[in-house]
Amino acid sequence: MAALYYMIPAAIGLVALAIWCFFWAVNSGQFDDLDGPAHSILFDDEDPAHLDGIEQADAKAKRD
């Protein structure tokens, strides 16, 4: 029974840490572009259209 006095606050603290990490990731932009990295591997790095898309994504990221 005495172990519960340590385990419950530890569990609550762990959940609070996980929630804080999630909100930090959302606010720092970790989930802004989920499709870009997945599709970028399919394109040639020297392709002008691909380079234009990268520039547009960078410009959009700087505006946000």
SULBEL-V823582 format. One record per backbone hydrogen bond with DSSP energy under -1.0 kcal/mol. CO is the residue of the C=O (numbers start at 1). NH is the residue of the N-H. Records with the same first field share a line. If there is no record, write none. Layout:
CO = NH / NH
//
This chain:
3 = 6 / 7
4 = 8
6 = 10
7 = 11
8 = 12
9 = 13
10 = 14
11 = 15
12 = 16
13 = 17
14 = 18
15 = 19
16 = 20
17 = 21
18 = 22
19 = 23
20 = 24
21 = 25
22 = 26
23 = 27
24 = 28
25 = 30
26 = 29
29 = 32
35 = 39
36 = 40
39 = 42
44 = 47
47 = 51
48 = 52
49 = 53
50 = 54
51 = 55
52 = 56
53 = 57
54 = 58
55 = 59
56 = 60
57 = 61
58 = 62
59 = 63
60 = 64
//
